[in-house]
């Protein structure tokens, strides 16, 4: 059996198991184990599992993931989201479609201390959805804006997918966060522009005028905890006061203090923060293990290394290769979640990209490619037929058909496409802030 055939069969087993609704971590583990045994036998597989599981989970760098997740859970349970939306509404409600824009701003601000797309979408939806429906916004625009805004949870640092990319490619987490700052802000601006255009081109989606609440000192004070946590975490990281992992721990503690000051977190909510963190972290770590085994089975076929040589032999423009990879991510996003895609594909695609000549230093290429992948991952959170964010927000909006929610995200997918093309052809947009980090 040829290596290509073996690799295709490994992927085929995984896709069949996924079609049978097997958890993605189990699907990758079983596919990888089958491929490994077929090529090397049972004893090498047992030896691999005996060492790899401990080596993976004993990594100090991995501790940053549950810490950032815990920080987001404290923010969710602490009632910070309501203050963010109220402030954003006071700023934006005087514009047509202002509450939809406010929901995007609130998602962006919440994403600065969350790091999870689904958590950002679900949390802001709880406070923004009732207000938008009360003011006459259509279910299409409401759910579309909230689902798209949720992706800012991973586009604006801290970002769990970006941390995973950094670990897989051995890149500096702080530099990746800096590289994501400007693209994240472009995403916020792009979504707001999409809303402004959409409500003018499609009548009846938003009221002509919103009741603009007063921008009071109380509303302004509501965002101070978010600003303080953001400055403490990223100010400490970039000043060299502590590492990203230590920054995540400090951020979790600071967010807990902010939640206490809001006086909205309960003992049950406090316990739920740790339970949700443990569940999410366990899911991610199991996906790590499944992806490690599947990548090891693929490595035995030598297809990843052969793929790199083949692509370089084609003589295609480097940007065309990256564009093809991003299109593949869009297609793969229809059947896989973002973390699984990264863990499975980065070990294959990263060597291919690093072997191409972009006229930039290797580190710059690695950082830029990470941001490009992150942008595409956000696209997959909205695009049908899966679009996890769309499902989450739609489930919280009774009476809104899922088809309407998918129509609602189309303007934002167009904005995502424009932003991705812009970043693809202008890498300095991603690398501008990195130059200021030593």
N, C-alpha and C positions, 0 to 999 in steps of 0.2 A: 504494500500500500504506500503510495507516494506521500511525502510530507504535506502537500497541499490538501490531499484527500483527508488525511488524519486531522488537520486543522479544521476543515469544513465539518467533519463529523463531530468534533468537540463542540463547535458552535451550534451545530444542529441539535445535539443532545440538550444543550442549555436552553435553546429556544423552545423545544418541545416541552421541557419541564416548565418553563415559564408559561406556555400556553395552557398547561394543566393547572395553572395558578399555584405552582410551587413557589415558596418564598425565594427571592432572587439569590440570597446567600446560599441556600440549599441547592438551587439549580446550578450555580457556578461550581459549588463544591463537588456535586455529583458528576457534572460534566468533566471537571478537571481530574477527579479521581479515576473516572473511566478512561480518559485519555492517557493518564500517567501509567495506570496498570497495563494498558494495551501496549505501551512502548517500553516500559522498564520493569514491570512486575510488581507483586504485592510488597515484598520486603523493602525495595527502595522507596515505595510510597509511605510505608510505615516509618521508615527512617526520616523521611522528609517531614512528615507530620510531627514526629517526636521533637524535632529541633525548630521547625519553622514557626509553630504556634507560639512558643515561648519567646523566640527571637522577635517576632512581630509585636506581641503584646507587652513585652518588657521595655519597649522603646520609650524613652523619656519624652520625646517629641509628641507622641500620641496623646499625652495628658492634656495638651492644649485643647483638644476637641471637646471632652466633657466639661472643661472649665468654661469655654465659650458658650456651650449649650446651657449650662447652669446659669450663666449671666443672662441669657435670653429668657429663661424660665422665671428668674426673679423679676425681670422687667414685665413679663406677661402677667404674673400674679400680683404685682405691686401697683397696678392701676396707672402705670405711667402712660399707657397708650391713650387714655382719655384726655389727659392734659395736652399731649402732643396734637391730637386732632382739633381740640378746641382752639389752640393757638394758631394752627394752620388755617382753620376756618375763619378766624378773625382777620387773618392776613389776606386770604384769597377769595372770600365769599362775595366781594363786590364785583368780581368778574363773572361773565357768563360761563357756567360750568365750574364755578369756583370751588364748590364742595368736592367735586371729583378731583380737582387739582389739589385740594387740601388733603384728600385721602392719600394721594401720591406722595405729597410732602411728608405726611405723618409716617407713611411706610418707610420713606428714606431715612427719616430721623430715627425711627424705631430700629431699622436695620443696622444702624451704627452701633447698637449694643446687643443685637440679637444674633445674626449670623445664620439664620434659617429662613428660607423662603416661605415654607408652609406656615411656620409659626407667625411670621410677620403678617401674612395674608389673613390668617384666622383671627389674630389679635386685633388688628385695626378694623377688620370687618365687624367685629362685635360692637364697636362704638360708632363707626362711620355709616354702616348700612341703614340703621333706623333713621338717622338724620337725613341722609340722602333721599330715602323713600318718602319721608315726611315732607320734604321740600319739592317733591314732584319729579325727581330724576327717574328715568326709565330703568327697568330691571336690567336691560342690556348694558347701558352705560355704567350703572352702579357696580354690577358684578365684574364687568370687564376691567374697569379702573382698579378695583380692589385686587383682582387676581394679578393684573400686571404690576401694580404697586408692590405686591408681595415679593416679586422677584428681586426687588431692591434689597431684600434681606440678605441675599448672597452677593449682589453686585457691589454693595458698599461694605467695606471692611468693618468689623471682622467677618470673614466668610469661611464657613466650614469646608465647602468644596475647594477653596483656595488653599486652605491649610493642608488638605489631603494632597493637592497637586504639589505643594512645596515639599511634603514628606516623600512622595513618590519620585520626584525629580531632584531631590536634595538641593533645593533652592532656599534662599533666605526669606523667611516668612515676612519679616518687616518690609523688605523691598517689594515683595508681591503685594502687600497691603497698600504701599505707597503707589504702586503702579495701577492699582484698581481705583484709587480715589477719583481722579479726573474722569475716567470712563463712567464711574458710578454717578457722578454729578451730571454728566452728559445724558445719562439714562433718565434721570429725574427731569431734566429740562425737556428732553425729547418726548416724554410721556405727557408733560403739561402742554406742550405745543400740539401734540396729537389730540388732546381733549379740546383745546381751543378751536382747532380746525373742524373737528368732528361735530361739535355742537352747533356750528354755523352751517355746515353742509347738510346735516341730517336734522330736520325740524322735529321737535317734540321729544328730544332726548334729555333736555335740561330746561329748567325755567328761564325766562328772560332775565329775571333778577332774583338774586338770593337776598335774604335778610342778613345783612352783615353785622355780626355781633361786635361789640366794642372791643378794641385792643387794649385791655386793662393791664395794670401791673400784676393782677392775680393770674391772668392768662400768660403773661410773660414769665412769671415765677414758676409756672408749671413745667417749663422746658429746661429750667436750670439744672435739675438732676441729670438729664440726658447730656447736657453740655459738660457738666462737671465730670461724669463718668468717662465720656469720650476724651476729654482733655487729660484726665489722669492716666487712662490706659495708653493712648497713643503718644501723649507727651512724654510719658515715662519710657516707652519703648524707643522713641526716636531720639530722646536725649541720652540714651544709654544707661538710664537708671535701672532698668530691668529688662530681661529677655522677653520675647513674645509669650512664652509659657508663663513666666512670672506675671506678665501684664494681664494675662487671662485670669489668673488667680486674684490679682488686685482688682480687676474689673468686676469679677463675680462678687467679691466682698463689698465693693463700692456700690454696686447695683442693689445688693441686699440692704445696705444702709439707706439708699434712696427709697427703696420700697417701704422700709420701716418708717421713714419720715412722712411718706404719703399716708400712712396709717390705714392702708387698704389690704395688706397681706394678712391672712389669717394663719392659725396654726395648721389647719388642713391644707391651705395653699402652700405653706412652707414645706410640708411633707410632700405635696404633689410635685414641687420643683425638683426634689431629689429623685423621686420615683420616675418622673418623665425624663430626667437627665440619664438615669440608669438605663431605662428602656431604649432611648435613642442611641446612647453610646454602645450598648450591647448590639443593637442592630448594625451599627456602622462597623464595629469590630468583627462581627461575624461576616459581613460583606468583605472586609479586608482579608479574612482567612480564606473565604471562597475564591476571591479574585487571585490571591497568591497561588493557590493550588492550580487554578485554571491557567494562569500565566506560566507557571512552571511546566504544565503539560504542553502548552503551546511552544515554550522555549525548547523542549525536547524535539519538536518537529523542525526546529531551526527556521520556521517560516518568518518570524519577526526580523531576524537578521537578513534573510534573503530578500524580504520586502524592501528593506532600506537600500540594498544594493540595486534592486530592480528599479526602484523609483529614481535613484540617482542616474542609472543608466538610460532612462528615458530622455533625460535632458530637458525636462519641463521647467518653466519658470518657477522659482520657489514659491511665489505668491499663489500660483495656480495649484500647487500641491497643497498648500495650507487651506485654500478655498475648498478643495475637494474633501479634505479631512473635516472641515467644518460642516459641509453639506452631509457628510456621512453621520456626523453627530446629530444633525437635525432629524435624519431618518431613524437613527438608533433611539433617539429620544421618544419616539412613538411607542416603544415597547419596554424601555428601561428607565429607571430613575437616575438622577444626576450622579449620585455617588457611585453607583454600580458602573455607569459608563466610564467615569474617570479611572476607577480602580482596574477596570478590564482593559481599557484602550491606551491609557497614557504609557504603560511600559512598551507598547507596540509602536505608537505614533511618535513618541518623543525622540527616540533615536533617529527616526526618519527625518524629522524636522531639523534636528541638530546637525545632520549630515549635509544640509543644504547651505548655500552661500547667500545670505541676505545682506552682506556688506555691513554687518553689525558684530560686536563682540558676542561670544557665545552666551554670556550671562544675559545680555540684553535680549537675545533671541528667545532664551528660555522664559524670561519674564513676560515678554510680549506674547508669546504663544500661550502662556498660562491665562492671560487676560482674554485672548481670543476664545479659548476654550470656555472660560467662565461666561462670556457673553452668549455663546451658543447654548450652554447649559440653561441659562435663563430663558432662552427661546423655547427650549423643550418643556419648561414648566407651564407654558401657555398653549402650545400647538396641539391641535387634535391629532389622533383620537384619544390621547391620554390627557395631557395638560393637567397635571396634578393640582396646581393652584386653582384652575377653573372648577374642578370637582369640589375642592374644599370650600371655596367661596359660594358656589351654587348650592351646596348642601345646607348652607346657613341662610339662604334666601328663598324661603318657601314661596311657591307661586311663579318662580322664574324658570322657564324651561331651559334645559342644558344647552339646547341649540341657540337660544338667545344669548347665553353667556359666551358661547364660542364666537358668535357674531360680534359681541362686545369687545373681544380681545383683538379683533382683526386690525384696528388702527394702531394698536400697541405693537403687534407683530411687525407691522410695516415700519414703525419707529425703530424696533429692534434691528430690522434688516438694514436700514439706513445707517444706524450707529455701528453695526458690525462691519459694513463695507468701509465706513470712514476709518475705523480703527485698523482695518486690514491694510489699507493703502497708506495710512499715516501712523506708523509705529511710534513716532515721538509723542503722540497724545498719551500713550500708555507709559512712556519712559521719562516724561518730563520731570516728575517729582522724584524719581529714583536718583537722579544725579545729585540731589542735595543730601543723600544719605551716605555716610561713610562706611 
